[in-house]
Protein backbone atom coordinates (compact mmCIF):
# COMPACT_ATOMS: atom_id res chain seq x y z
CA UNK A 1 0.00 0.00 0.00
CA UNK A 2 2.24 2.69 -1.24
CA UNK A 3 0.83 6.19 -1.79
CA UNK A 4 2.16 8.17 -4.68
CA UNK A 5 2.75 11.70 -3.34
CA UNK A 6 3.15 13.21 -6.80
CA UNK A 7 -0.46 12.39 -7.70
CA UNK A 8 -1.80 14.56 -4.89
CA UNK A 9 -2.38 18.09 -6.20
CA UNK A 10 -0.93 20.18 -3.39
CA UNK A 11 0.24 23.69 -4.08
CA UNK A 12 -1.08 24.04 -7.61
CA UNK A 13 -1.05 27.83 -7.23
CA UNK A 14 2.15 29.80 -6.97
CA UNK A 15 3.03 31.50 -3.70
CA UNK A 16 2.38 35.01 -5.02
CA UNK A 17 -1.10 34.05 -6.20
CA UNK A 18 -2.02 32.53 -2.86
CA UNK A 19 -0.55 35.52 -0.99
CA UNK A 20 -2.58 37.97 -3.11
CA UNK A 21 -5.69 35.89 -2.56
CA UNK A 22 -5.08 35.81 1.18
CA UNK A 23 -4.62 39.57 1.53
CA UNK A 24 -7.68 40.29 -0.62
CA UNK A 25 -9.87 37.99 1.48
CA UNK A 26 -8.44 39.33 4.74
CA UNK A 27 -9.06 42.97 3.83
CA UNK A 28 -12.63 42.33 2.73
CA UNK A 29 -13.29 40.24 5.85
CA UNK A 30 -11.98 42.96 8.15
CA UNK A 31 -14.13 45.58 6.45
CA UNK A 32 -17.25 43.41 6.48
CA UNK A 33 -16.79 42.44 10.12
CA UNK A 34 -16.47 46.01 11.33
CA UNK A 35 -19.35 47.18 13.50
CA UNK A 36 -19.99 50.30 11.49
CA UNK A 37 -18.76 51.84 8.29
CA UNK A 38 -18.20 55.14 10.07
CA UNK A 39 -14.93 53.73 11.36
CA UNK A 40 -13.67 53.56 7.79
CA UNK A 41 -15.24 56.73 6.41
CA UNK A 42 -15.03 60.29 7.62
CA UNK A 43 -18.54 61.36 6.63
CA UNK A 44 -20.88 62.09 9.51
CA UNK A 45 -24.13 60.23 9.98
CA UNK A 46 -27.52 61.88 10.20
CA UNK A 47 -29.40 62.16 13.49
CA UNK A 48 -31.88 59.47 12.44
CA UNK A 49 -29.09 57.01 11.59
CA UNK A 50 -27.54 57.67 14.98
CA UNK A 51 -30.60 57.64 17.20
CA UNK A 52 -33.08 55.35 15.42
CA UNK A 53 -32.41 52.32 17.64
CA UNK A 54 -33.01 54.12 20.95
CA UNK A 55 -36.11 55.79 19.49
CA UNK A 56 -37.54 52.41 18.49
CA UNK A 57 -36.69 50.92 21.90
CA UNK A 58 -38.34 53.87 23.70
CA UNK A 59 -41.44 53.59 21.48
CA UNK A 60 -41.82 49.89 22.18
CA UNK A 61 -41.20 50.46 25.89
CA UNK A 62 -43.79 53.22 25.97
CA UNK A 63 -46.37 51.03 24.21
CA UNK A 64 -45.79 48.14 26.63
CA UNK A 65 -45.92 50.55 29.58
CA UNK A 66 -49.21 51.98 28.32
CA UNK A 67 -50.67 48.48 28.00
CA UNK A 68 -49.50 47.76 31.53
CA UNK A 69 -51.16 50.92 32.85
CA UNK A 70 -54.44 50.02 31.13
CA UNK A 71 -54.37 46.42 32.38
CA UNK A 72 -53.47 47.52 35.91
CA UNK A 73 -56.28 50.08 35.83
CA UNK A 74 -58.70 47.36 34.76
CA UNK A 75 -57.50 45.21 37.64
CA UNK A 76 -58.13 47.94 40.21
CA UNK A 77 -61.52 48.68 38.64
CA UNK A 78 -62.42 45.03 39.35
CA UNK A 79 -62.86 44.23 35.65
CA UNK A 80 -61.30 41.07 34.24
CA UNK A 81 -59.49 40.48 37.53
CA UNK A 82 -58.15 37.06 36.72
CA UNK A 83 -56.30 38.02 33.53
CA UNK A 84 -55.16 41.47 34.63
CA UNK A 85 -53.79 40.30 37.97
CA UNK A 86 -50.71 38.85 36.27
CA UNK A 87 -50.44 40.74 32.98
CA UNK A 88 -51.01 44.26 34.33
CA UNK A 89 -48.01 44.50 36.66
CA UNK A 90 -45.92 42.38 34.29
CA UNK A 91 -46.46 44.69 31.34
CA UNK A 92 -46.06 47.70 33.59
CA UNK A 93 -42.63 46.64 34.84
CA UNK A 94 -41.42 45.31 31.48
CA UNK A 95 -42.49 48.50 29.70
CA UNK A 96 -40.75 50.64 32.30
CA UNK A 97 -37.53 48.65 31.98
CA UNK A 98 -37.49 48.90 28.18
CA UNK A 99 -38.39 52.61 28.25
CA UNK A 100 -35.63 53.45 30.74
CA UNK A 101 -33.14 51.41 28.70
CA UNK A 102 -33.91 53.55 25.65
CA UNK A 103 -33.71 56.75 27.68
CA UNK A 104 -30.30 55.82 29.08
CA UNK A 105 -29.04 54.79 25.64
CA UNK A 106 -29.36 58.34 24.22
CA UNK A 107 -26.74 60.02 26.51
CA UNK A 108 -24.38 57.09 25.91
CA UNK A 109 -24.58 57.66 22.15
CA UNK A 110 -24.06 61.41 22.62
CA UNK A 111 -20.94 60.75 24.69
CA UNK A 112 -19.57 58.34 22.07
CA UNK A 113 -20.12 60.89 19.30
CA UNK A 114 -18.34 63.53 21.36
CA UNK A 115 -15.39 61.23 22.04
CA UNK A 116 -15.10 60.34 18.35
CA UNK A 117 -15.04 64.00 17.32
CA UNK A 118 -12.39 64.78 19.94
CA UNK A 119 -10.27 61.80 18.90
CA UNK A 120 -10.50 62.88 15.25
CA UNK A 121 -9.42 66.37 16.23
CA UNK A 122 -6.36 65.15 18.12
CA UNK A 123 -5.46 62.49 15.57
CA UNK A 124 -4.85 65.20 12.97
CA UNK A 125 -2.82 67.31 15.42
CA UNK A 126 0.93 66.93 15.09
CA UNK A 127 3.16 68.50 17.70
CA UNK A 128 5.77 70.94 16.40
CA UNK A 129 9.24 69.59 15.87
CA UNK A 130 11.81 71.41 17.98
CA UNK A 131 15.55 71.38 17.38
CA UNK A 132 17.60 71.45 20.52
Buried (B, 14 or more C-beta within 10 A) or exposed (E): EEEEEEEEEEEEEEEEEEEEEEEEEEEEEEEEEEEEEBEEEEEEEEEEEBBEEBBEBBEBBBBBBBBBBBBBEBBEEEEEEEEBEEBBBBBBEBBBEBBBEBEEBBEEEEEEBEEEEEEEEEEEEEEEEEEE
